[in-house]
């Protein structure tokens, strides 16, 4: 087993993927202008937020490699997921805020191919294998792609991001019943939510979501304020803030209901 790839196998028809919780810079750390910048845009503590999913019987797949090394939720062809909008690449050259990640040369085609073979491909091979394993046992499988982001990133979106951002690529990656069930839980939570807003689902959701084949994929992008203190301006002195269990508890309660709704959809006979 790769030490940067974590797989917890469950038997329920639910896979929770964590492509951005890692902060490891592997063998390329010295190439970044700042290790802190190279780690800053991680989905901090999201794997801890969803730790309860293992008790629901879910399979969990997480990479420990920083998204700045290679982003496991980007199209490996290099095509933009959001044409005409600011985004980051398969091997990002800037932060979310547009700061350069490299002081010198950025990764060339050969280096991008090396990183893809070393980290991207094994991560997705693991995801694909777990989905296939569960699909062989269940009529439906839900792939839930778990993310978070700072509440204010002006380069990517205006104003404050809703607390819950559900992505199904315009309804293409899952059945309407699943999308509506999760949206209803979010609406009842008392927090803001949106369906297929700024974040409509990344490559993982779009690639694996094949409702006609019994695989229903959905992305959840959480505004990070829901589970940790979020300073107005992240700096090396204040970011990331520590995981705060009591602060996260109300959000986690809603997420538990969301994943139970996903399981009820995938396994309606109980």
Long-range contacts (C-beta under 8 A, 24 or more apart in sequence): 2-122, 3-64, 4-63, 4-64, 4-65, 4-119, 5-61, 5-62, 5-63, 5-64, 5-122, 5-123, 5-126, 6-60, 6-61, 6-62, 6-63, 6-64, 7-59, 7-60, 7-61, 7-126, 7-130, 8-54, 8-59, 8-60, 9-59, 9-130, 9-133, 10-54, 10-56, 10-57, 10-58, 10-59, 10-60, 11-57, 11-134, 11-137, 12-56, 12-57, 12-58, 12-59, 12-134, 12-263, 12-266, 12-267, 13-134, 13-137, 13-138, 13-140, 13-141, 13-142, 13-263, 13-266, 13-267, 14-53, 14-56, 14-57, 14-58, 14-59, 14-134, 14-141, 14-142, 14-144, 14-259, 14-262, 14-263, 14-266, 15-58, 15-59, 15-60, 15-61, 15-127, 15-130, 15-131, 15-134, 15-141, 15-142, 15-143, 15-144, 16-50, 16-53, 16-58, 16-59, 16-60, 16-61, 16-144, 16-146, 16-259, 17-61, 17-62, 17-127, 17-143, 17-144, 17-145, 17-146, 17-204, 18-43, 18-46, 18-47, 18-50, 18-60, 18-61, 18-62, 18-63, 18-146, 19-62, 19-63, 19-67, 19-71, 19-72, 19-73, 19-123, 19-145, 19-147, 19-202, 19-204, 20-46, 20-67, 20-71, 20-72, 20-73, 20-147, 21-45, 21-46, 21-47, 21-62, 21-63, 21-64, 22-62, 22-63, 22-64, 22-65, 22-66, 22-67, 23-64, 23-66, 24-64, 24-65, 24-66, 24-69, 25-66, 25-68, 25-69, 26-65, 26-69, 26-118, 26-119, 28-69, 28-115, 31-102, 31-104, 32-68, 32-101, 32-102, 33-100, 33-101, 33-102, 33-103, 36-236, 37-68, 37-95, 37-99, 37-101, 38-66, 38-68, 38-69, 38-101, 39-66, 39-68, 40-95, 40-234, 40-239, 41-67, 41-68, 41-88, 41-95, 41-96, 41-149, 42-66, 42-67, 42-240, 43-146, 43-147, 43-148, 43-149, 44-148, 44-224, 44-228, 44-240, 44-243, 45-227, 45-228, 45-240, 45-243, 45-248, 46-146, 46-147, 46-148, 46-222, 47-146, 48-243, 49-146, 49-148, 49-222, 49-227, 49-248, 49-251, 49-252, 49-255, 50-146, 50-255, 50-259, 52-252, 52-255, 52-256, 52-259, 53-259, 56-256, 56-259, 56-260, 56-263, 57-263, 58-144, 58-259, 59-130, 59-134, 61-123, 61-126, 61-127, 61-130, 63-119, 63-123, 65-119, 67-92, 68-92, 68-101, 69-115, 69-119, 70-112, 70-115, 70-116, 70-119, 70-120, 72-119, 72-120, 72-123, 72-124, 72-204, 73-145, 73-147, 73-202, 73-203, 73-204, 74-202, 74-203, 75-203, 76-116, 76-120, 76-203, 81-202, 81-203, 81-206, 82-200, 85-156, 86-155, 86-156, 87-156, 90-116, 90-120, 91-115, 96-149, 96-150, 96-153, 96-155, 96-156, 97-153, 97-154, 97-155, 98-155, 124-204, 127-204, 127-208, 128-208, 131-208, 131-215, 135-213, 135-214, 135-215, 138-214, 138-266, 138-267, 139-214, 140-214, 140-215, 140-216, 140-265, 140-266, 140-267, 141-214, 141-215, 141-216, 141-266, 142-174, 142-178, 142-216, 142-217, 142-218, 142-262, 142-263, 142-265, 142-266, 143-204, 143-205, 143-208, 143-209, 143-215, 143-216, 143-217, 143-218, 144-217, 144-218, 144-219, 144-220, 144-259, 144-262, 145-201, 145-202, 145-204, 145-205, 145-217, 145-218, 145-219, 145-220, 146-220, 147-199, 147-202, 147-219, 147-220, 147-221, 147-222, 148-221, 148-222, 148-223, 148-224, 148-227, 149-199, 149-221, 149-222, 149-223, 149-224, 150-223, 150-224, 150-230, 150-234, 151-223, 151-224, 151-225, 151-230, 156-198, 157-198, 160-223, 161-198, 161-221, 161-223, 162-191, 162-192, 162-193, 162-194, 162-197, 162-223, 163-189, 163-191, 163-192, 163-193, 163-222, 163-223, 163-225, 163-226, 163-251, 164-189, 164-191, 164-192, 164-193, 164-194, 164-220, 164-222, 164-223, 164-254, 165-193, 165-194, 165-197, 165-198, 165-199, 165-219, 165-220, 165-221, 165-222, 165-223, 166-193, 166-194, 166-195, 166-196, 166-218, 166-219, 166-220, 167-196, 167-199, 167-200, 167-201, 167-202, 167-205, 167-218, 167-219, 167-220, 167-221, 168-195, 168-196, 168-200, 168-201, 168-205, 168-209, 168-217, 168-218, 168-219, 169-196, 169-200, 169-201, 169-205, 169-206, 169-209, 170-196, 170-200, 171-196, 172-206, 172-209, 173-201, 173-205, 173-206, 173-208, 173-209, 173-211, 173-216, 173-217, 173-218, 174-209, 174-211, 174-216, 174-217, 174-218, 175-211, 175-216, 175-265, 177-265, 178-216, 178-218, 178-261, 178-262, 178-265, 179-218, 181-261, 181-262, 181-264, 181-265, 182-218, 182-220, 182-258, 182-261, 182-262, 184-261, 185-254, 185-257, 185-258, 185-261, 186-254, 186-258, 189-254, 191-226, 191-251, 191-254, 216-265, 216-266, 218-262, 220-258, 222-251, 226-251, 227-251, 227-252
